[in-house]
Each structure stands twice: as structure tokens, then as C-alpha cells.
Amino acid sequence: MKVSLNWLSDLLGRQLEVDDVSHRLAMLGSPVEGVEALSPDLQDVIVAVVERVEPHPNADRLTLCHVHDGTEVREVVCGAPNVQAGRKYPYAPVGGTLPGGLKLSARKIRGVVSHGMLCSASELGLGSDHEGILELRTEAAAGTPFLDVMPIEDTRLDVEVTANRGDLLGHRGVARELSAVYGVPVKLPAIPQAREAATPRRVELKGAVGGVDVNIEDLDGCPRYMAAVIRGVQVGPSPAWLEARLRAIGARPINNVVDATNYILFELNQPLHAFDARRLRGDRVIVRRARRGERLTTLDGIDRALGVAMTMICDGDGPIAVGGVIGGANSEVTEATTDVLLECAYFDGRRIRNTRRALAISTDASYRFERGTDIDAMDEALRRAVILIRSVAGGDEPEGPIDVYPRPRPQRAVFVRPERVTQLLGTDISMREIEQHLSALGFVAAPKDGRLHVQVPAWRPDVAREVDLIEEIARLRGYDSFPLELRSFRPSSVPSDPDEIVRRRLRQLLTGMGLHEARSQPFVAPGHPDAARVVNPLSAEESCLRTDLMSGLAASVERNWGAMERGVRLFEIGHVFRSRGGEALPDERARVAGVVTGPRRPPHWTASGKAPDYDRWDARALAEGAMEVAVPGSRLEPRDDRWIVLARDGTERGWVGPVSADRPAWAAPLYGFEMDIVSGARPAVQYREVPAMPAVERDVALVLPDEVSALAVEQAIRSAAGALLESVHIFDEYRGAELAGRSVAWRLVLRAKDRTLRDEDADGVVTRVVAALKERFDVERR
Amino acid sequence: MSDPPEDSQLEQVARALEEISSADQGRLTELRTQLLGRKSGQLTQVLRGLKELEPAERQRIGARANALRAEIEAAITARAAVLSTGDRPIEDDLTMPGRARWLGAIHPVTAVVDEICDIFKELGFSRVSGPEAETEEYNFVKLNIGLDHPAADEHDTFFLEGPDAPADGAPWTPPGRYLLRTHTSPMQARTMEQHKPPIRIVVPGQAYRRDPFDPSHSPAFEQIEGLVVDEGVSFVDFKAGIDYFVKHFFTRDTAVRFRPSFFPFTEPSAEVDVQCQICRGSGCSTCKQTGFLEIMGAGMVHPAVFEFCGIDAERYTGYAFGMGPHRIAMLRHGIPDIRLLFHNDMRFLNQFVVTS
């Protein structure tokens, strides 16, 4: 919300300081997010007295003014008709500069030299009124800087207002907050040429004002509706002070009637609407729900279909405004308007919210009604608006406003228990102090049975229960006033998530293997049949949730390739989703995936700067490392050109192998893996005795025909070797044309627990193994 | 015409190869001639005789012979290089770089998450996690965020396929629409429903807001939620707990500021600012001249949340907080654009190998 520092200062009756206001508002919960100094470029303009006005010798429409600038009298040619001798006007002398950079020089106009310029409001950047030179009603002497007599220098504060504090959307609300900390009352600034307005008349459901019948049919949507009729207004530009005030908060002046309603909106947070009273058909105003099929062209020129849940303002023929949201073009105040019906109403926030959502529009009015306005301050706002309109646009109020308010809301009250305040805030606060803080904010607090009975003003709809008041007490006391005192606590009864340990181990393992941890956006384009759909995606390319991690990693690899990076090593741990057709929340599971491409290790000079590229065997080993942590007890099974991760129970939990990606010719092949992370704590590793006896190694090289797999041979070796076999692994493979198949070499590590093995023991095992392999696969030792 | 070569010749060559590494200059020249000499070099003759062999044999012996030639050439070159340094003992140049291995980096956001959670563990918190796909009931309703309150709008929710919003005027029924959680706060409700106080948890995890991906917003982002529920937990405990965290995560002399704010699920609510780590509080562009940086939203748990989650709001009090590790990682490392944390650029991630 944009706030004028001058306006706030007027409300509090003292000149406020930007830094102090900003700090205090921040510490009250409404930080100032931006400060903009509004200092129009008018330093050169001074007050001057016109001593004599005579016709221009060569032009009928121009005059020649003799202007006293405080030191001497100068001749100034003027085009405006309103300049009168003896009055004071803003004067820009020769050598001075006007807003927009216009530099004044002595200039001949129709044969007469003009020394400087008398200025209109628009020439000073103060308003849209081009009609005449701005007359200054001031006691200041000629030569006084113009800015001293017109305090239009201002500071615009951008105050952040939280969703619960609709009352701070008007200057008075912000002033109330500051009033509580400064200890000064809030007083509405006087309106120039104010004439007192008549007192409203309260009626039930219907009544009449200025010859217009007013009637509420939709009390839920609009519990209170006030209206005033002003006849004989003259619609035109607003005076400079009013335009300056609106401009200071970034609002665009429109005309005096509309500007006046906007002024009240931004001051008292009460949206008003002005109808052209002569355009009301049937001289009536009805507040009712829209009827099926009704339409209204609103002030923004859009023809809108109305819904039956919307509260409409109607005349005898049909809708003339969407209540609390936007007016209709058919009753708009125009230059030709002379009679105005001024509406001041309270609309239900929930209803307004639904209406403006359905119409896809948000206005200053809807924004405020949605957050709750002050239903008790409506008569004050309306009367002030009438006074203001009569001040700036003239006109008369034939009779006092009508106030349709059939069911006045009772005063709301909340109890506060001092002991609860202490319990929650952790420090003793006396009943007296509580009372002080609350009354500073406009609450009326009185002790009652050891508690405080607190009346809540209608401008604070957010305060509904005790804790709301405790927050007010803490706020006013100042959050800083509570000590930073670490007191004893009981540890959590909630067990930590065991899966976090699993994820941490995976990270340690994979970073240890040289992979960087990646994080990807989880949104993907549609394509997977089980992908969970986002109803309101940012774009079609991001309209589904990822079903795997690999697509994100592959995209990251491609981006790295795009940056000419040949070596990419990444892993990611994250959630993937599968749709359950909207019948239940998507299936969501944690997974880990990794990719590698390019050099297997950093190039080193001992290897002439060359390092082999990652291949499928690297990927397999990476995956096997991850599997031990992610899917304990799982194994790999070859399938086509990759491996499948099979859990102990036979379910497929992932894969390892080549990854397809858009690979430039210079890049190395890409390999990767992806697997589920099985939930649950992992059993601790159980110690096995460290061997005390030496091992004996024996190598067995076999020529294997193509159809015999290494795995099958290894299993056969294990079963034939017996108890002495500690481990067996492949250490070589050789393929040559001379071989029928390939030669694979195993190393057997043999060991007895209780003795040193003799060569005969080891040879015996090898003989047994070779015989068994011959028997089983018909293979020979090479 | 030459004789067909035999394996024995190759074995002779192989034996000579072993001699190279210890040969002196004169012997090296002899060996070169003996093995690779153009006319009568032993290996030269083998290679020359290959054409006399049967094809299978030619391939076998040829492959071995060629491999041997490469080895011999490399060995002679290496030995010659050693001998050329003269009689001085050979010493390694210790300014040469070592043989490195790839080291991976923990993502800077993960590192921040772990560090934050570890500090809270010192304060007796346990670390839990929960689902990212949630319901309106847990993401909003149980956290006292009325679906028709303007506060719900500020969440810019991604909705998932599932139940529709109630038609105009129809009452809302649980669990409501499906969505991607807009904060990690649903775990407050899920934990309170499943566990009895004392509850002290931190909940890291991914949350989602319908923000375009730009330098300061990401539709998916990391968040850490914290919740404390017990008898006698007060605003003073809240302030002290957060202060402890800030002083351990940043530096012991970092000033902390608590400002009133509004969140539907806490009251009193607070915005927590820390002294700007860049300018140390004197004002700079990072902190917009305020000297402070906003790092978390927090406050005392709203009694309505306790009521929604079946906890006696008169007996128990507590505090809750939420913060964004992406933003904290950006501040900590001086990263100007949040998207860098999602691009997985090797040149970016390489920088975090040591720090994390």
C-alpha cells in the first residue's frame, strides 16, 4: 500500500521522519519496502504579486502583467484570462527551470519581451487544470520560494500490509498504528471550505433519499448500505491539493467527484461509489443478487456475464454496478453529471472474493472489502465524502444520507487472561500494562473477574480470540523486549527419519566416486502414460510431474555438452511421481540416479594427459555401490544392452546402462543408473573374524564358448570349490581369433581358518573345480 | 625368402626386452640393432616372415610381434631419456602435480539443509520428512489457512488431478483438492496427529509455488520447517531457540531481529531478520540498505492449529518456523541467480567440492 508521508503527518498532527516511521512500522509488522522522494523540480519557482494587468498591445487574448518578484517589477506576457491585479501567483523567473526541463529565457511574444512566466497547475506538474494560472492564497511575501507555501514535497512509502490487516489499507489505519507508539491521537485533516453535512437517517431494509428509493434484498452480501444524494455538482478537475495527494500515492486524478471518493478510500479505507443520479432508471437503487443471464458493461468497458452468487447494485431496470467490485458504464459520473448518488456500503468479504475471482478482476474496492472494512465507520466516511465533494465540486445535499442497516452488528468482545499472556509470552506482564497496550490501539479494555474484558473495534476484524490480543500486546511491547534466554527443554519424542541416514550414505558414496549432486526441476512435458498431471501448469512443457530422475539428469548432461563440457558426472536424489488417476494422491517415491560421461579420472602427465572414458563397467560398479545402500540385497540381471536391478524379492527396482541423449560427435558415450531407495533402517554390519592364516591364490583361465556366461561359471566354481574358497573374481578376458570363444581368467583365493594351506590342498581344489567345469560346460583350462 | 617365424623367436625377443630398462648407453644401441635392426633385427625378421605362415597362425604371431615392437620402442625411448640425463641420479621434479581423482560435491543447498538440521539437533530436534503431493486439508485447512481467506491466494498453488473444488455454495469436504505442498508445514499437522508432545522436529523438503522460473524464484524450492510443542514453551523459548540457530549457523556476533508479521498458523507471528552478512549491517544492495536480511517466517503455534490436530491448546504451546535453504545458500555463497542451483552445470558444481 502506497502511503504519503505528508498525509500521515497531517493525521498525526506532527511532521514525521521517514527513517523513524519506517523503523517503527517494521517493528509493528508492516515493513516499508520502498521509499520514494517526491520532490518536483520547482526550486526555481517563487511567489510573485501581480501589480498591474494591461492588455497586450499586439494580441487580444494575451495580457501584459507587471509582476513584483520581491526585488523588482518585471513585465510578463500571460495567456490566461484569470490573472487579477493584487493577487499572488507562482512565477518562474528568467534563468529558472520548470518540471520537464524547460529553461526560461527572456523571449519576445508578439513584439513584447516576456521576462519569465506565471504558471498554471499543469505547468508545475501539479494537476491537469490548464484553465488558468494557479492562484496562491497565501500570506507569504513576494519572492518566497513556491515550495515553502505549497508543501507538495512528499515521500511515498510502500508499506507491506499482511493479509490479516485490511485496516492498514487506508492512511488512518497506518496512522493508528503509529499513534499507539508515538502517543499522539489521530485527527482527520480539515477539508478546505467545509460545510457541515447532515446526519444520516437509519431505516430497516428500505427508505428513500433525495427522491431515490434504496432497498437491500441481499442482506448476506450487503448487511449495510448508505447513500447520499448531492444535487448541482460541477464535475471538473480537482483542486491542486487533492490532485497532489492522489498523485503522491500514485493514483491518477480523474475528476473532482471521483477523486473525492478515492481520497476517502485511501484515507478511511472505505470504498465509495458515485452514480450519476439522473441516470438511475426508475429512481431507485436495489441491492440484490444477480439474476441468471444478466450482463453488465463495467467501467473498464468490458461486457460481463454475471453469476447468481454476485451481489449487484441495480436500478429500476437492472444492474448498474457489481457491488463492491466495479461500477457500470450505464451510471458512470461524467462531465455532464449534475446530481450524484454516493454509495457507502459494507460488502461481505467472502462474497466479494468469489465475485472478483469469477470476473477475473481486482480493484481497490474489492481488495479492501475482501479483507474487511470498518462497518461502524461508514457514516463518518460518507459524511466526510459529502463534505469533500461539496468542497471540490459544489452542490447541495437536499437531505441527510439514508442508512439501510436492518441488523446492526453487536459490539465484539474478547477476554484476555493475564496468566495466559505470561504462559505464552514467557515473561510477566501486568494487567495494567496489557490494558495500556490494548487501549493505545483502540481496544476498550476493562478488568473483570481477574481477566480483561476487551471490546474490539470494528476496524479490526482479524481480532477474534484471546491469542489475537496477546499478539497485539507482544507487538506493542516490542518483540525486542523479550529476553534471549535459552531455557531447559525436553528432547523430541518423534524418531528421526531413518531414510535420511540412507540418503546421506548415498551422497557420501557417490560424491566419493566423483559425482556431483544435482537438483532438477521436477516438471516435465507430457509423454509418460502414468505421469501425474498438474492442473494449472506454468506451461505445457511443464504440465506433468517427473516419473523418473534420468530425464532431468540427461537434460543437464546435454546442457553441459552445450557448454562444451566433455566430462559430466552427476547424481540426484529426489521424489518421482506416478498418477493414480486422480483417485488418490499420486504414488510418490524416493529414487537415486546417476550419470557419467567423459574421462574416468582427471588427466595426468604420467599418462601423457590421457584418461580413458567412462564405459558400462564403470556404470555397473557405480550402480552396485549405490544398490548396496539403496536396495540392500539386490542384484543386477542383464537385459538387452543394460542391467536390471532386482530386489531380493524379485521386483525390479531400477536399471544400469547406456543412456540416450542428444550427443555431439566429440562427446563420449553416456552411461547411467536409476533405482528406488527402499525405505527403512539398515541393519548394522556384523563383524566377521579377520583371518589369522595366510591365503593361497590360484588362477584358472578357461576358454568359454559364447553361450556360457561368466556368472554361470562363477557359480559353478563356488559350488565345486568347497569350504576353502574365500573369494573368486575375474581378472582377465581375452578374445582372439585363435580361440573358439573367449578366454576368461578367474583368481581363486583359498584359505583355511585354522591352518596354512599347502600347495597340494590348493591344487586339489583347482583340480576339482576344473573337473566340475569340464563336466558342466565342457570347457577346458587354457 | 625368409623362414617362417616361430614362437621361440618371439620369446627370445621378449627376454631381450626385459634387459632394456637396465642397459647402459652402449648396450642400448646394441639391443636396438639386435632387435629392430633393418636387416637382421630379430623382430624385424619375425615380421618379415609372417607372410609365410598359415592365416590363423599369421594373425596370432603377428599380433604378438606387433605388440612387442610397440613395447620395445617405448622402452628404448624411455631408457634413452633416462640415460641422456647423464650420470646424475634421477630425481623427481617435486613441483609436478599429483595424480588426482574426481571428487564429487554435495549440492550447496543440501549442504545448507544438513548444516541447519544438525544445529537444530543440538537443540533436541529430530529430523523427519514427508510427501510433496498433499491435500488442501493438510496444506491449508489444518494449518488454519481458510481456503476463502486472501492468505490462501498468496500461496500460488499448483493443483494436481484429483477431486474438484466444491461447486458454488457447496461446502468444502476433506481432503479437498490435491496439490503440490506450498510449504513443508503440512508435516506439522501430520506429526502432531501421530505423536504426543514433546515434539521437536525439523522437516526439510521440496515445496512448490506457481512462480515463473526467474533469477529470484523457482517453482520448486527447498524449505525447512520446524515445530516445537510441549508444556510451557513460550515466546522467550522461541526467540532463544532461533537466536541459538542463527548464531551457530552464521557467526556468534550476528545480530538477530524479530519483527511482527502474519501467518495463519502462528500467533504471535514473526519475521526473523539477521544482520546482513555482506555489509555486516551498514547497508548494501543485498540488504536493500536495511542492514538486515529476512531469513525465516516463524511464530508461536496458533491454538487453532492445535485444535485441528487434536492437541490440547490450553495445556500445550509451541513454536514453528520455516526457512528457504536456496536463498540461504545464495546469500552464503554470493550466488546471484537461483536458477544456477538447478542448472547442474559442472563448472558451477565443481566450485563446491571442498566447501561441502
Interface residues (C-beta under 8 A of the other chain):
Chain A: A26 M27 L28 G29 P31 T162 A163 N164 R165 G307 A309 R350 R353 N354 E370 R371 Q423 L424 L425 G426 T427 R465 V467 D468 I470 E471 A474 R475 Y479 D480 F482 P483 L484 E485 L486 R487 F489 R490 P491 S492 S493 V494 P495 S496 D497 D499 E500 R504 R507 L510 T511 G512 M513 G514 L515 H516 E517 A518 R519 S520 Q521 P522 F523 A532 R533 V534 V535 N536 P537 L538 E542 L545 L553 S556 R559 N560 A563 E565 G567 V568 R569 L570 F571 G574 H575 F577 S579 G581 G582 L585 P586 E588 R601 P602 H604 W605 T606 G736 A737 E738
Chain B: A56 Q59 R60 A63 M96 P97 R99 A100 R101 W102 L103 G104 A105 I106 H107 V109 T110 D114 L123 G124 F125 S126 R127 V128 S129 P131 E132 A133 E134 T135 D148 H149 P150 A151 D153 E154 F158 F159 L160 E161 G162 P163 D168 G169 Y178 L180 T191 H195 K196 P197 P198 I199 R200 I201 Q206 R210 P212 F213 S218 P219 A220 V228 D230 G232 V233 S234 F235 V236 D237 K239 A240 G241 D243 Y244 V256 R257 F258 R259 P260 S261 F262 P264 E267 P268 S269 A270 E271 M300 H302 P303 T317 L341 F342 H343 N344 D345 M346 R347 L349 N350 F352 V353
